[in-house]
Amino acid sequence: MKYNLLTFAFCLFANLLQAQTIKTYSGPYENGKATYQYYEDNNGERIYNGPFTYKSIDGTIRITGTYKNGKRNGSWLCTLINYY
């Protein structure tokens, strides 16, 4: 019984050490502003994970969607607004 409990505790602890910390960025992004969630891989690279929104500086383009482990996931919506 003690062996099983110790094994379970070790596996749980090892799993917690591998968990990625999700961070949120909101600020300048390619001629506009974006808000997205990400985590960093072992090389310090950002891996998008979670909701993503983008709005161009002039407000004519809006993009929303979701990332999962660095890949686009589900439906994405791109809205083009004309001011003519």
N, C-alpha and C positions, 0 to 999 in steps of 0.2 A: 504494500500500500504506500509506504514512504517513497519507494522507487518511482511509482506511477505519479505521485504528486510532484516529486522533484523533476521528473521528465516534463510534465505539463508546465510547471513554472519556468523551466529553462526555455521551452518552445515559445511560451508567451513573451518572455523577456526578449528573446532573439527577434521575434516578430516586431515588437515595439521599436527596437533599434533600427530596423529597416524602413519604418514608416517615414514617408516624406512629409515635410512641413509645407502646407499650402500657404502661399503668400498672395497678396493682391497688389496689383500695380494700377495706378490711374495717373495718366499724364500724357505728354507728347508722344505721338506715334505716327510716323510716315505722313507728314502734312495734315495732321489732325490730332485728335485726342482719343485714347483708348482706355478701357478699363477691362482688366482680365485677371484671372487667377493662374498661378503657375507654381511649380516646384523646381528645384535645381537638381540636376543629375550629379553623378560623381565628378564630372569635369567642370561643374559650375555653370553649365548651360541651362537656360530656362526651358522648361517643358510645360507648354500650355496645358491646363487641366481645369475645366470648369467654364463658366459663362464668359463670353467675349463680346464687347460692344465697341464700335468705332464710329466716330463722327468726324467728317472732314472739317477743315478750318472754316470754309465758307458755308458749311451746313447743307451742302447739296448731296452728300453721300452719307448714308447710315448703313452699317453692317452689324448684324447680331447673329450669334450662334453659340455653339458649345464645343469645347475641345475635350477629348478624353485621351490622356497619356500622349499628348503631342499631335494628335490627329483630329481633324474635324469630325464631329459626331452629330448625327441627326440633321434636322433641317436648319438651313441658314437663310437669312433674309437680307437682301441688299435693296435699299430704297434710294432711288434717284429723285431728287426734288429739283424741278426747273423753275426759275424765277423770271420767265419771259412774259 
